[in-house]
Amino acid sequence: MASDTEPTAASHSDQTFDVLVIGAGIIGLSIARQFLIGSDLSVAVIDKAVPCSGATGAGQGYIWMASKTVGSEGWELALRSQKLWEELAESLKGQGLDPLQLLGWKKTGSLLVGRTPEESDKLKRMVKQQFEAGLRAEYLSASDLHVKEPELMVDKDTGAAFLPDDSQLNARRAAEFLEKGNRHYSSKGRYAEFYNDPVISLLRSCRSGEVEAIKTSRNILHSKKAIVVAAGCWSGSLMSDLLRESEIVLDVPVKPRKGHLLVLENFNSFQLNHGLMEAGYIDHHHTAVPLPSLSTSGLLDDHDGQALSVSMTATMDTMGNIVLGSSRQFAGFCTEVEESIVNRIWERAGEFFPKLREKPLSDFSKSREVRVGLRPYVPDGKPVIGPVPGLANVFLATGHEGEGLTMALGTAEMLADMVLGNPQKVDSAPFAVHGRF
């Protein structure tokens, strides 16, 4: 009998599954889980490396609606996904389990902080819209904000949008939890993992033209129902490679958007009560080129042509580490740590938290970690979820940029419902591949 704690690695052979999922990040693992719990289909997860080796393992781990715009095309998907995460956490509690331990789940609430009259006015409008949309949301003046977060520097123009139901997860723990849950189905012959096994090509039927299998570096894996490409920022280049010898022309403009996070371990002299993010982060998430003002937006000048931006984000994880971010830049698939960017993250955080200015970053050289990940960026700011035109049984689920964790469970539900023919809980049309690129 297969163990649920060890990968069910397949031997070098032909094998057949109902669904093949390419990519073992939070999106791919969530999609596999959804098919396993929502149907009787068998699933294989394939990855060129191992789980959490991409953006998932380098993320900050927040599930926030504070930075979302009511009525935007991603609003309903984010809202649905947040609800599914909450239901998962509650179901664990109902089983006598601890979601904090298993998922790193904390309902900390979030604060979107503005420091100018213009930003405060925008936050007030956002709070009004979010409240009218049914969320618990309120605007905090400088004095109220200081009570919530004493470490935060405030003045008369400072204010914040406060959403008490926003939460945090430990992305690595969450991925491990999903993976372990998926492995329970191994003994039933419904689940297998093929890690460190890159996909090389698609194999199409000579009669129907449908994709019937994929070839990896070590195996040929047949699919009876669907093939899902959920390979993060590698999805676009992977699809180009897989379709190179076909008559199908498809450019999926998913490109890597590099990000740094600075983690200070056991930072006991500093306390955060909520997740925090500066208001300018919203603009940085949706723009690829620098805006002119450094002092209010946190943007740097052009960084070797890479349109670098740095916005303050700050969270305290379950182990008491402070996690500071975040940067955004286009640097290809490079994942090297750039100390100049790490220093700028530290400086930007110090503009919000005076206590961080008391010591130079060099004092933390032995108690720090830098996470570097590549977010899957799409120019129009929306994930790509749906069938590939011309290949009815091949689906894409990618392009979530920095919101993969937030949208993972909603994306998985949407994708599985498409394949299974179930009614859609959220309109999938805005995320369709067809006619978009």
Disulfide bonds with the S-S distance in Angstrom:
none
